[in-house]
Amino acid sequence: MGKLVINQNKVTPEIAEKLLKVCPFGAISKEGEKLSISSACKMCKLCVRNGEGAVDFVEEKIVALDKSLWKGICVYADCQGGNIHRVTYELCGKARELASVTNHPIYVLLIGHNIGDCAKKLLHYGVDKVFVYDDEAYHSFRIEPYTAAFCDFIEKVKPSSILVGATDLGRQLAPRVAARCKAGLTADCTVLEMKENTDLVQIRPAFGGNIMAQIISPNTRPQFCTARYKVFTEPKPTEAASGEIVNMEAAKDKLASKVEVLEIHEKPRDIDIAEADVIVAVGRGAQSEAMRAQAAELAELLGGVVACTRPLAESNIFDAKRQIGLSGRTVKPKFIICIGISGAVQFAAGMKSSDCIVAINTDKNAPIFDVAHYCVVGDAAEIVPSLIAKIKEARADV
């Protein structure tokens, strides 16, 4: 990486006029006698080649990082109202896999009030230490005190990598802490790998899911990433607790907040397709009212829920909360039936980890068949009613 530097003493009216015209992005502007370059610059360097020495490209000097000073893989525990979000357990399991490469300890950071029982529960998930910030200031989530505690932990413990669940709370907290630590953050990772030199390989879909980007931060620590719920496998808790609980305190003067929580109202629970064990998913090939009714009947018979692809959510045929995919929800049911779904990368990335995938499509070359365990080529308008009839018949014989 590098930056453009303007040598103002070499800028003449003629050169200034030339540079203003040569920039294809309109990133160069003139204020009085001085030129400046805005964030619209794409580093094409036309100004360097045509500026007659008025603009230089300076390579950024990278200071070598002593990675040995940073040790441990930390999972941030999303705990609200005395309940630990299940993505925390999934990340504990993933942290154990990553730690097997570097022999680093596994840490969990827990912030809240009266959370002793939650800390003890985490000791059944193979972690080495649970660092607990327990104070009345953390009773309700407020970004300032939570950030102060998070940064205090990083300063004192120096973990090499930090995994955060992409929950509502995690998506607020992780970027703020990463920015304060002057570290990068990779959001919504679908794959995490570890190098022997402790560099965390963070893999996520990019450019609308058309490519999988591999991102590393070799010159900054800690390494931050977020991962959605249901992306990784939740390990089974052990009967015996292991590891230890370490009580921590942040400076009291850093726990002040400009937000005062007056009341907390529980939001009515909606259908959460991420929690469903059985899903009947419909795409554009099954968007007729008759097919949607049959999909709903099939889901009811199987004790599941109906979900959809992005086009049906964008057309307001289904609520966006029922959408599966990169721009919707990531699901990992025990059983999913995909009806009339072609299987674009964006959709497949949100459900390919399901235990059993059945796909129904008229196109034998549909991409959905690349991830399905059972492939049915045919007209869903004929297959689904037959399937419903068979299920009813089987239940009648019981």
Secondary structure as UniProt FT lines:
FT   STRAND          2..6
FT   HELIX           8..10
FT   HELIX           13..22
FT   TURN            24..25
FT   STRAND          28..31
FT   TURN            32..33
FT   STRAND          34..37
FT   TURN            39..40
FT   HELIX           46..50
FT   TURN            51..53
FT   STRAND          55..59
FT   HELIX           67..69
FT   STRAND          73..77
FT   STRAND          79..80
FT   TURN            81..82
FT   STRAND          83..84
FT   HELIX           86..102
FT   STRAND          106..112
FT   HELIX           116..122
FT   TURN            123..126
FT   STRAND          129..134
FT   HELIX           136..138
FT   HELIX           143..157
FT   STRAND          161..165
FT   HELIX           168..180
FT   TURN            181..182
FT   STRAND          185..189
FT   STRAND          191..194
FT   TURN            196..197
FT   STRAND          200..206
FT   TURN            207..210
FT   STRAND          211..215
FT   TURN            218..219
FT   STRAND          223..227
FT   TURN            229..230
FT   STRAND          244..248
FT   HELIX           252..254
FT   HELIX           273..275
FT   STRAND          278..282
FT   HELIX           284..286
FT   HELIX           289..302
FT   STRAND          305..308
FT   HELIX           310..314
FT   TURN            315..316
FT   HELIX           320..322
FT   STRAND          323..324
FT   TURN            326..327
FT   STRAND          335..339
FT   HELIX           345..348
FT   TURN            349..353
FT   STRAND          357..361
FT   TURN            364..365
FT   HELIX           367..370
FT   STRAND          374..377
FT   HELIX           380..396
//
